[in-house]
């Protein structure tokens, strides 16, 4: 059981950090009141639900000052109950935070009618000092963009700065309509069609005779290798940009032979590359 507490100054990137952890499979809770943290840790310790095996919570300065002072003791108690507890604290220079609030026109949670933004940031630093002192990971985001912050959180919390994207591969037949909500679509209708071979017509791209028929064609092998090379080149950039999922559709006329074969061939390629791959053959029973 792992609990990551994400805290820090408003505008320093706490939401980005929490969303990054959520993409990594953490159950995420933002702006948890500190008086509920003890109940949460006890519940996590007793829960048998695998969904809570990795949990991340966001804590900010809106909690009472006395409760913030008690956080180190809560963390110690959680660790004694067997929970792996990690505190991540995000910080940034005051002038950077002022600029960010000016650009987004968001309201700082501690501003009041008679308290200017700079004073609110100063007060927030004071209130969060107990959390900063016990932080296992401190990240200064003054010179960090969103993508760099995601990489830092992955590397410092998860130990992997470049997680592999999950890929959904889908075969389909154009005569039944093009699937919606895909990121990439490839048309393989130009390849030799097993449909016109009497022995192969009732089979599918999952059957060995169809695979052998298609792989006798240099064009089939060239298209398979070209598609694989395209994704070898560009998927790492999508992952760096924070993409966790990609949907790739492969279409032939009926969705039975060529698109099914190509989808299965790409499945093997992506799995060998360490990706989590899901496959759907839309037109097969």
BELLINNOR-V869322 format. One record per run of one state. SS is the DSSP state (alpha for helix, beta for strand, coil for the rest). FROM is the first residue (numbers start at 1). LEN is the number of residues. If there is no record, write none. Layout:
# BELLINNOR-V869322
((SS | FROM | LEN) (SS | FROM | LEN))
This chain:
# BELLINNOR-V869322
((coil | 1 | 1) (beta | 2 | 7) (coil | 9 | 5) (alpha | 14 | 10) (coil | 24 | 3) (beta | 27 | 3) (coil | 30 | 4) (alpha | 34 | 13) (coil | 47 | 3) (alpha | 50 | 3) (coil | 53 | 1) (beta | 54 | 6) (coil | 60 | 5) (alpha | 65 | 5) (coil | 70 | 1) (alpha | 71 | 10) (coil | 81 | 3) (beta | 84 | 8) (coil | 92 | 2) (alpha | 94 | 11) (coil | 105 | 7) (beta | 112 | 1) (coil | 113 | 2) (beta | 115 | 1) (coil | 116 | 1) (alpha | 117 | 18) (coil | 135 | 2) (beta | 137 | 4) (coil | 141 | 5) (alpha | 146 | 13) (coil | 159 | 7) (beta | 166 | 8) (alpha | 174 | 3) (coil | 177 | 7) (beta | 184 | 4) (coil | 188 | 6) (alpha | 194 | 3) (coil | 197 | 1) (alpha | 198 | 4) (coil | 202 | 6) (alpha | 208 | 8) (coil | 216 | 2) (alpha | 218 | 23) (coil | 241 | 4) (beta | 245 | 8) (coil | 253 | 5) (alpha | 258 | 15) (coil | 273 | 4) (beta | 277 | 5) (coil | 282 | 4))
